[in-house]
């Protein structure tokens, strides 16, 4: 970023959907219609928070997280679901700024555990998360199957 560029990190609102979709498209988006609908539903979901990084009026990054009560502990936990930076704006510290905002909000909300997952081979993301204090490692296993078309549900 140039010194004249102004980066703004703020909570996402419905008018940001198209900008968020553009970030997804620049990274890797499989189904634009599905993503647009999903973002709309998530914006209306309690305890699901989204932030955008806006640079000179253009959305260039996105992060989201959700907060749930712990079954085992007497506190709430949060999980970062997605962190995307437009491919033309990567390696400029925008991911760090978005992550710092989530950490700041989680601390403000009294979140004790903040989780994040990434692909095992995504060294760039792993370095970013470790740089910001995500050090305790767990194993996240995934089961994948072929999707079966189903009527859409409004979760």
NUKOL-244223 format. One record per residue (C-alpha): chain; x, y, z. Coordinates in Angstrom, 3 decimals, padded with zeros to 6 digits. Example, Ala and Ser with C-alpha at 12.3 -4.5 7.8 and 13.67 -1.06 7.14 Angstrom:
BEGIN
NODE  c         u         v         w
NODE  A   012.300  -004.500   007.800
NODE  A   013.670  -001.060   007.140
This chain:
BEGIN
NODE  c         u         v         w
NODE  A   000.000   000.000   000.000
NODE  A   001.138   003.506  -000.665
NODE  A   001.181   005.993   002.219
NODE  A  -001.724   007.822   000.565
NODE  A  -003.926   004.715   000.539
NODE  A  -006.464   004.630   003.337
NODE  A  -007.356   001.184   004.615
NODE  A  -010.581   000.953   006.577
NODE  A  -011.560  -002.166   008.510
NODE  A  -015.255  -002.222   009.361
NODE  A  -018.137  -004.569   009.966
NODE  A  -019.773  -005.715   006.750
NODE  A  -023.304  -004.643   005.845
NODE  A  -025.665  -005.800   003.106
NODE  A  -024.484  -003.162   000.619
NODE  A  -021.023  -004.824   000.765
NODE  A  -022.175  -008.123  -000.737
NODE  A  -021.101  -007.301  -004.295
NODE  A  -017.661  -006.155  -003.134
NODE  A  -017.263  -009.311  -001.051
NODE  A  -018.236  -011.422  -004.071
NODE  A  -015.593  -009.613  -006.151
NODE  A  -012.941  -010.573  -003.573
NODE  A  -014.132  -014.193  -003.686
NODE  A  -014.059  -014.151  -007.503
NODE  A  -010.499  -012.831  -007.514
NODE  A  -009.366  -015.598  -005.175
NODE  A  -011.376  -018.601  -006.363
NODE  A  -015.143  -018.738  -006.463
NODE  A  -016.990  -021.777  -007.711
NODE  A  -020.591  -020.582  -007.653
NODE  A  -021.275  -016.854  -007.508
NODE  A  -025.030  -017.231  -007.010
NODE  A  -024.577  -019.620  -004.095
NODE  A  -021.931  -017.386  -002.479
NODE  A  -024.120  -014.286  -002.781
NODE  A  -027.048  -016.102  -001.161
NODE  A  -024.789  -017.522   001.566
NODE  A  -023.345  -014.099   002.426
NODE  A  -026.869  -012.651   002.614
NODE  A  -027.944  -015.420   004.999
NODE  A  -024.804  -015.097   007.105
NODE  A  -025.251  -011.339   007.475
NODE  A  -028.623  -012.102   009.074
NODE  A  -027.264  -014.849   011.358
NODE  A  -026.878  -013.969   015.045
NODE  A  -023.354  -014.405   016.417
NODE  A  -021.845  -014.448   012.911
NODE  A  -019.663  -011.395   012.352
NODE  A  -018.070  -010.226   009.098
NODE  A  -015.486  -007.539   008.510
NODE  A  -014.296  -006.058   005.251
NODE  A  -011.093  -004.254   004.398
NODE  A  -011.839  -001.258   002.235
NODE  A  -009.062   000.532   000.382
NODE  A  -009.968   003.854  -001.190
NODE  A  -013.636   002.792  -001.367
NODE  A  -013.020  -000.700  -002.774
NODE  A  -013.447  -003.899  -000.763
NODE  A  -010.148  -005.768  -000.971
NODE  A  -010.437  -008.220   001.936
NODE  A  -012.882  -010.159   004.038
NODE  A  -012.861  -012.078   007.321
NODE  A  -015.658  -013.646   009.299
NODE  A  -016.109  -015.501   012.557
NODE  A  -018.875  -016.995   014.613
NODE  A  -019.337  -017.136   018.363
NODE  A  -020.782  -020.131   020.185
NODE  A  -020.993  -021.105   023.853
NODE  A  -018.564  -023.811   024.907
NODE  A  -020.221  -026.983   026.089
NODE  A  -017.233  -027.874   028.262
NODE  A  -016.193  -024.503   029.604
NODE  A  -018.148  -021.594   031.055
NODE  A  -017.311  -019.204   028.248
NODE  A  -017.922  -018.455   024.606
NODE  A  -015.593  -019.568   021.850
NODE  A  -015.173  -018.106   018.392
NODE  A  -014.015  -019.627   015.137
NODE  A  -012.691  -017.732   012.162
NODE  A  -014.334  -019.250   009.152
NODE  A  -012.839  -017.379   006.184
NODE  A  -010.096  -014.860   005.518
NODE  A  -009.696  -013.737   001.906
NODE  A  -007.640  -010.964   000.374
NODE  A  -008.138  -009.957  -003.257
NODE  A  -005.216  -011.434  -005.225
NODE  A  -004.128  -007.973  -006.404
NODE  A  -003.793  -006.762  -002.786
NODE  A  -002.103  -009.691  -001.072
NODE  A   001.162  -009.331   000.863
NODE  A   000.378  -005.749   001.900
NODE  A  -000.578  -006.384   005.529
NODE  A  -004.329  -006.355   004.895
NODE  A  -004.790  -009.893   006.217
NODE  A  -002.964  -008.892   009.386
NODE  A  -005.201  -005.851   009.835
NODE  A  -008.355  -007.953   009.423
NODE  A  -007.050  -010.604   011.808
NODE  A  -006.064  -007.955   014.359
NODE  A  -009.618  -006.579   014.262
NODE  A  -011.123  -010.001   014.932
NODE  A  -008.698  -010.584   017.809
NODE  A  -009.532  -007.121   019.198
NODE  A  -013.278  -007.797   018.972
NODE  A  -012.941  -011.274   020.455
NODE  A  -010.975  -009.865   023.399
NODE  A  -013.557  -007.100   023.843
NODE  A  -016.359  -009.702   023.866
NODE  A  -014.538  -011.845   026.443
NODE  A  -013.893  -014.707   024.034
NODE  A  -011.443  -017.068   025.712
NODE  A  -010.723  -019.398   022.792
NODE  A  -010.381  -018.164   019.220
NODE  A  -009.935  -020.907   016.622
NODE  A  -008.899  -020.911   012.981
NODE  A  -008.275  -023.694   010.484
NODE  A  -006.415  -023.722   007.202
NODE  A  -005.070  -026.279   004.776
NODE  A  -002.055  -028.121   006.148
NODE  A   000.126  -026.953   003.242
NODE  A  -000.964  -023.307   003.295
NODE  A   002.309  -022.027   004.719
NODE  A   001.467  -018.366   004.068
NODE  A  -001.719  -018.594   006.146
NODE  A  -000.038  -020.648   008.878
NODE  A   002.715  -018.008   009.198
NODE  A   000.096  -015.265   009.395
NODE  A  -001.894  -017.006   012.135
NODE  A   001.200  -017.890   014.158
NODE  A   002.436  -014.298   013.853
NODE  A  -000.809  -013.243   015.535
NODE  A  -000.591  -015.699   018.431
NODE  A  -002.403  -018.780   017.097
NODE  A   000.084  -021.335   018.379
NODE  A  -001.757  -024.282   019.913
NODE  A  -002.290  -026.866   017.204
NODE  A  -005.085  -029.396   016.902
NODE  A  -006.025  -031.804   014.182
NODE  A  -009.087  -030.992   012.102
NODE  A  -010.344  -033.938   010.113
NODE  A  -012.658  -033.521   007.181
NODE  A  -015.065  -035.867   005.446
NODE  A  -015.902  -034.906   001.888
NODE  A  -018.496  -036.478  -000.359
NODE  A  -020.014  -035.593  -003.682
NODE  A  -022.711  -032.954  -003.212
NODE  A  -026.263  -034.079  -003.778
NODE  A  -028.577  -031.360  -005.135
NODE  A  -031.154  -030.493  -002.504
NODE  A  -033.764  -027.808  -002.171
NODE  A  -032.281  -024.728  -000.577
NODE  A  -032.980  -024.241   003.098
NODE  A  -033.029  -020.952   004.937
NODE  A  -030.744  -021.653   007.875
